[in-house]
Amino acid sequence: MNNVSLIGRLTANPELKYTQSGMAYARFSIAVDRAFVKQGEERQADFINIVAWGKTAEFICKYFSKGRRIALTGRIQTGSYTAQDGTKRYTTDVVAENVEFCDSKPDSGNNNGGYNNGYQQNNYQPNNNYQQTSRQEPVPPQPSYSNGDMGDYSAMPSDEDLPF
């Protein structure tokens, strides 16, 4: 199972970009405070790289900015590439599938526009290796069980002992 839930603050304004095939995406990072603080020290944070695709990326870029709190769920995705100096580099990102606001409604002077507290965006577009080749909606998984038919069961006589 590959599920991630995070609440943190954006470290920079997210920027909407497009792949060669026209799929929207955004890369950004969030600072997530650690749950513990060593006595006499300041609270530490982890900086997590996030990538969002399609309408989720458009939503984030429209309504979120540096310093705003965001709640998101998604999955971890790893990858690798060869740097300009010829060394192999490895990446670990969280692919955002659902996002929600954590802050109260911004001031009307803010360039993010207004939104209702608690509004969420859930419009994940699947991808592989950060390149989307089609704009198909994901197909929901089919259940791996059936409801069965009552004809599959027989009544247990009441005079028999139960096996437990």
Secondary structure as UniProt FT lines:
FT   STRAND          4..10
FT   STRAND          15..18
FT   TURN            20..21
FT   STRAND          24..33
FT   TURN            39..40
FT   STRAND          45..53
FT   HELIX           54..63
FT   TURN            66..67
FT   STRAND          69..82
FT   TURN            84..85
FT   STRAND          88..101
FT   TURN            108..109
FT   TURN            111..112
FT   TURN            117..118
FT   STRAND          120..122
FT   TURN            129..130
FT   HELIX           150..152
FT   TURN            158..159
//
